Amino acid sequence: MRARYWSCTKFADWLRGTKKLDAGTGKEWDEWGEKAKSLHRFRYWLAEDGLDKIQTFIMWPVDVLYNFKYWINNRFVTKTHTLTSNLKKGQWHELDTRIMHCLFDELVNHVEIELAASNFRWDEEARKKYKTPFWAVGWFRWRSYRSVDAAMDYLEWASNLRWSAEEVGEDDPSVGKLTYQAEGAREIRELYLWWKNVYPNRPDPMDASGWSEFCNRRREDRGGSVLRWLEDKTDEEAEESRRILDKCNDIEQQYDTEDTEMLIRLIKVRQRLWT
């Protein structure tokens, strides 16, 4: 994939004899292609296919270097062959925990790195706005630069895209409704914000249920004994223990249910996680 194709230059327009569209629907591109071929068939081939072949031949050494650079990037920087997480290294983490954190931490990487780059990669003014370093764009790009602001601005723009009459036809019932891209962007933003803001700030079930306070109180009442503070000496104490533990279990179950629902939503939106 190139940032600049010779077949899309002003020289190609002159060689072809027709100016290439800056943008258009699939139908508009088909109509333009048929018209350009009918006017100058050989010149059309020369501009569209010939220039691409010449560019591929001349740029071969650069392409080899570029591909090697991105092999290094994919292998050692972004590690696109793996799922990674921000879990603490050197500690044991059960598989269910690894699944949760790997998938959602990779979602964060996708949003803050890849989607953020989509907001400034081709826009000089945007690069100034988000103060992107030289290694965040162009040939020198390493996929590690993060910009939460650029990511959120991109998702805000994408989440408001709607079908127009020019795209689907004036009589189509989807005119004015959110596009597939917008629907995906809204879901991605919700999942991202949940993982960043809600998940890490949920109260610990031990604290929220009162179990931590209950245990601390017992330790103080019984002189800090490691063994004796767990004992229920009275029926009232046993009832209080059961009530608090039941509440703790309920909170843990609520968290588990929420985690499962969010994981399912992430799996369902996975086909829209690309740039």
C-alpha positions in Angstrom: 0.0 0.0 0.0 1.4 3.4 -1.1 0.8 6.8 0.2 1.1 8.2 -3.3 0.3 6.5 -6.6 1.7 7.9 -9.8 -1.6 7.0 -11.5 -3.3 9.6 -9.3 -1.1 12.5 -10.2 -1.6 15.5 -12.5 0.8 13.9 -15.0 -1.5 10.8 -15.1 -4.5 13.1 -15.8 -2.6 14.6 -18.8 -1.4 11.2 -20.0 -4.9 9.7 -19.6 -6.6 12.7 -21.3 -9.2 12.8 -18.5 -9.0 14.1 -15.0 -9.5 11.5 -12.3 -12.2 12.0 -9.7 -11.1 13.3 -6.3 -13.9 11.3 -4.7 -17.1 9.6 -5.6 -19.5 6.7 -5.1 -19.0 3.3 -6.6 -21.4 4.2 -9.3 -19.6 7.4 -10.1 -16.3 5.7 -10.3 -17.7 3.1 -12.7 -19.2 5.8 -14.9 -15.9 7.7 -14.9 -13.9 4.6 -15.8 -16.1 3.7 -18.7 -16.1 7.2 -20.0 -12.3 7.6 -19.7 -11.8 4.2 -21.5 -14.1 5.1 -24.3 -12.3 8.4 -25.0 -8.7 7.2 -24.9 -8.5 3.4 -24.3 -4.7 3.1 -24.8 -4.0 6.3 -22.9 -6.2 5.1 -20.1 -4.3 1.8 -19.8 -1.0 3.7 -19.9 -2.0 6.0 -17.1 -3.7 3.4 -14.9 -1.7 0.2 -15.5 1.4 1.4 -17.2 2.3 3.9 -14.5 1.7 1.5 -11.7 4.0 -1.1 -13.3 6.7 1.5 -13.9 6.3 2.8 -10.3 6.6 -0.8 -8.9 9.8 -1.4 -10.9 11.5 1.9 -9.9 10.4 1.8 -6.3 11.4 -1.8 -5.7 14.5 -1.0 -3.5 12.4 1.4 -1.4 9.6 -1.1 -1.2 12.0 -3.8 0.1 13.3 -1.4 2.8 9.8 -0.3 3.7 8.5 -3.8 4.0 11.5 -4.7 6.2 10.9 -1.7 8.4 7.3 -2.7 8.9 8.3 -6.3 9.6 10.4 -5.0 12.5 7.5 -2.8 13.6 4.9 -5.6 13.5 7.2 -8.1 15.1 8.8 -6.1 17.9 6.7 -2.9 18.4 3.0 -3.6 17.8 3.4 -7.4 17.9 0.4 -7.9 15.6 0.8 -11.7 15.9 -0.1 -11.6 19.6 -2.7 -10.3 22.1 -1.1 -8.3 24.8 -2.3 -6.7 28.1 -1.2 -4.3 30.8 -1.5 -6.9 33.5 1.4 -6.8 36.0 4.3 -8.9 34.8 5.6 -11.6 37.1 2.3 -12.3 38.7 -0.1 -15.2 38.1 -3.2 -14.3 36.2 -5.9 -16.9 35.5 -6.9 -17.4 31.8 -10.3 -15.7 32.2 -8.5 -12.6 33.5 -6.0 -12.8 30.6 -8.8 -13.0 28.1 -10.6 -10.0 29.5 -7.5 -7.8 29.8 -5.9 -8.8 26.5 -9.0 -8.1 24.4 -9.9 -4.8 26.0 -6.3 -3.6 26.3 -5.9 -4.3 22.6 -9.1 -2.4 22.0 -7.5 0.6 23.7 -4.4 0.2 21.5 -6.6 0.1 18.4 -8.5 3.3 19.5 -5.6 5.4 20.8 -3.1 4.4 18.1 -4.8 3.3 14.9 -8.0 5.3 15.0 -6.2 8.3 16.3 -3.8 8.1 13.4 -6.7 8.1 11.0 -7.5 11.5 12.2 -4.2 13.1 11.4 -2.3 10.8 9.0 -3.3 12.8 5.9 -4.0 16.2 7.5 -1.2 18.7 8.1 -3.4 20.9 10.3 -4.5 18.0 12.4 -0.9 16.9 12.9 -0.2 20.4 14.3 -3.4 20.3 16.5 -2.5 17.0 18.1 1.3 17.8 18.2 2.2 14.6 16.5 6.0 13.8 16.4 7.8 13.1 13.1 7.7 9.3 13.8 3.9 9.2 14.0 3.3 9.8 10.2 4.7 9.1 6.8 7.6 6.8 6.1 9.0 7.1 9.6 5.8 6.0 11.2 6.0 3.6 14.1 2.6 2.4 15.3 3.1 3.3 18.9 2.2 7.0 19.1 -1.0 7.5 21.2 -3.4 10.4 21.2 -6.6 10.1 23.2 -7.8 13.5 21.9 -7.3 12.5 18.2 -9.0 9.2 18.8 -12.1 10.7 20.5 -12.4 13.4 17.8 -12.3 10.7 15.2 -14.9 8.6 16.9 -17.1 11.7 17.3 -16.9 12.4 13.6 -17.4 8.8 12.6 -20.3 8.2 15.0 -22.4 10.9 13.3 -22.0 9.7 9.7 -25.4 9.2 8.0 -26.5 7.8 4.6 -27.2 10.5 2.0 -29.5 10.4 -0.9 -26.5 10.5 -3.3 -25.2 7.3 -1.8 -28.3 5.1 -1.5 -30.9 7.0 -3.7 -33.5 9.5 -2.7 -36.2 6.9 -2.1 -34.1 4.6 0.1 -35.5 4.3 3.6 -32.0 4.5 5.1 -31.5 8.1 4.0 -30.6 10.1 7.1 -30.0 7.1 9.2 -26.6 6.2 10.8 -24.2 4.4 8.5 -22.6 1.0 9.4 -19.4 2.9 10.2 -21.3 5.3 12.5 -22.9 2.4 14.3 -19.6 0.7 14.8 -17.9 3.8 16.0 -20.6 4.4 18.6 -20.2 0.9 19.9 -16.4 1.1 19.9 -16.5 4.3 21.8 -18.9 2.9 24.5 -16.7 -0.2 25.0 -13.5 1.9 25.2 -14.9 4.4 27.7 -16.3 1.5 29.8 -12.9 -0.2 30.0 -11.1 3.1 30.7 -13.5 4.8 33.1 -16.0 2.3 34.5 -14.2 -1.0 34.9 -11.1 0.3 36.9 -13.3 2.5 39.2 -15.8 -0.1 40.3 -15.6 -0.5 44.1 -14.0 -3.7 45.4 -16.8 -6.1 46.4 -15.1 -6.7 49.7 -15.3 -2.9 50.5 -18.7 -2.3 48.9 -20.3 -5.1 50.8 -18.8 -4.1 54.1 -16.8 -7.3 54.5 -13.4 -5.5 54.7 -14.7 -3.2 57.5 -16.3 -6.2 59.3 -13.1 -8.2 59.2 -11.0 -5.2 60.5 -13.5 -4.6 63.3 -13.2 -8.3 64.4 -9.4 -8.2 64.4 -9.5 -5.2 66.7 -12.1 -6.7 69.0 -10.1 -10.0 69.3 -6.6 -8.6 69.7 -5.5 -9.1 66.1 -5.5 -12.9 66.4 -5.1 -14.5 63.0 -7.2 -17.5 63.8 -9.8 -16.2 66.3 -11.2 -13.2 64.2 -12.8 -15.6 61.7 -14.8 -17.4 64.4 -18.5 -16.5 64.8 -19.0 -16.6 68.6 -22.7 -15.7 68.6 -25.8 -16.2 66.4 -25.8 -12.5 65.7 -22.3 -12.6 64.4 -23.0 -15.6 62.3 -26.0 -13.9 60.8 -24.0 -10.7 60.1 -21.3 -12.8 58.4 -23.8 -14.5 56.1 -25.6 -11.3 55.3 -22.4 -9.5 54.4 -20.9 -12.4 52.4 -24.1 -12.8 50.5 -24.0 -9.1 49.5 -20.3 -9.5 48.5 -21.2 -12.5 46.3 -24.1 -10.5 44.7 -21.8 -7.7 43.8 -19.2 -10.1 42.4 -21.9 -11.8 40.3 -23.1 -8.4 39.0 -19.5 -7.5 37.9 -19.1 -10.9 36.3 -22.4 -10.5 34.4 -21.4 -7.0 33.2 -17.9 -8.3 32.1 -19.5 -11.1 30.1 -21.9 -8.7 28.4 -19.2 -6.3 27.5 -16.9 -9.1 26.1 -19.8 -10.4 24.0 -20.4 -6.8 22.6 -16.6 -6.6 21.8 -16.7 -9.9 20.0 -19.7 -8.8 18.0 -18.1 -5.6 16.9 -14.7 -7.2 16.0 -15.2 -7.0 12.2 -15.3 -3.2 12.5 -12.0 -3.0 14.4 -9.7 -2.2 11.4 -8.2 0.9 9.8 
